[in-house]
């Protein structure tokens, strides 16, 4: 399961991301637009959640609209949740100790894309696509080489 070190490493790997400290919490932003931040539950959150209030590390993550927020909440209530404070706001709360690192990586990328300037986002996705294509070619070459060795 994911840790704050995973969040930091994955967020800072995204172009032009800066780590910032505000109001006693760590957050990550692209050009001063926050996309993920440490979220401590407030008294009103605890009252709204009642006995089911999660304990442990909680990450707030920006979503690309309310539809995406609702999709994440419906996907896995054990990982994603919200409070009345976030009603009408495109963000979800994540139980950090319950999310897989691979899922966290995707979630942070989507959050970053929702806040990054369009040209930067497009350039990043194009670079990722090229890198993925190169990796496929390398894998194919390795398989071909192994098959040729076995055939000898």
Secondary structure, 3 states (H helix, E strand, C coil): CCCHHHHHHHHHCCCCEEEEEECCEEEEEECCEEEEEECCCCHHHHHHHHHHCCCCCEEEEECCCHHHHHHHHHHCCCCEECCHHHCCCCEEEEEHHHCCHHHHHHHHHHHHHHHCCHHHHHHHHHHHHHHHHHHHHHHHHHHHHHHHHHHC
